[in-house]
């Protein structure tokens, strides 16, 4: 991205574009860059949330697995058969 900015500046220095065009292009460039940075930050926040949810899922599954044998033992035989189906 910095190379593109430098190319615009070189074009202006070589009188290939006016300084007004340079300001306009650099403004567009800065806007695009800021939008990309916001999107990257949003993606980072989303990835952190997904990792947190996966961690919570694993903890919940572990807890349920440890409770299942006791809960099954407490059921009547008919109820146990329904659970196994």
N, C-alpha and C positions, 0 to 999 in steps of 0.2 A: 504494500500500500504506500509505503514511503517513497518507493521508486516512482510510482505514478505521480505523486505530488511533486517530486523533483523534476520529472519530465515536463510537467506543466510549467514549472518555474523556468526551466531551460528554454521552453518554447517562447515564453514571454521575454526572456533575456535576448533571444535571437530575433525578436520582433515577428515571430510567427503567429502570435496571438496578442491581443491588446491586454493591458493590465486589468481592464474591466472584465474581459473574458476570463482572465486568470482568477480574479476574485470570485466570479460566478462559479467556475469549475471547482475551485478549492472549497467554496461553500457547499456545493453539491457533494463533493468528496467527504467533507467533514460530517455532513448529515448522514450519508450512507455509512460512514464509519461508526458514528454514534448509534445508529440503528442496529448495526451488526453487534456492537458491544452489548447493547441491551438484550438482544436475542441470546447471545452467549451467556450472559448472566442469568437470564430466565431458564435456560437449559441447565445450567449448573444447579440452580435452586431445585428444579424438577428432578434432576438426578439424585440430589441429596434426599429429597422426599421419598423417591422410589426406594432408595437404600434403607431409609428408616422404616418404611412399610414392610419391606422384606424381612428386616430384623424382627419387627413386631409379629409378623406372620410366623416366623420360625419359633419364637418364644411361645406363642399361643398354641401351635401344634405340639410342641414339647410338653406343655402343661396339660393339654387334652390327652395326650398319649399316656401320661403318667396317671391320669384320673380314670381312664377307661377301664382298666381291670377291676378296680374297686367298684365302679358304678355297675359293671356287668354282673359282678358277684352279688350285688344287692338286689338284682332283679329276680322275679319269679321265672321258672323255666319257660313258660309261655312267652313272657316278655323278651327273654334272652333270644328265643328263636326268631322273633320278629326283628330284633336288632340285627341278627346275623343275616337275615334275608336281605 
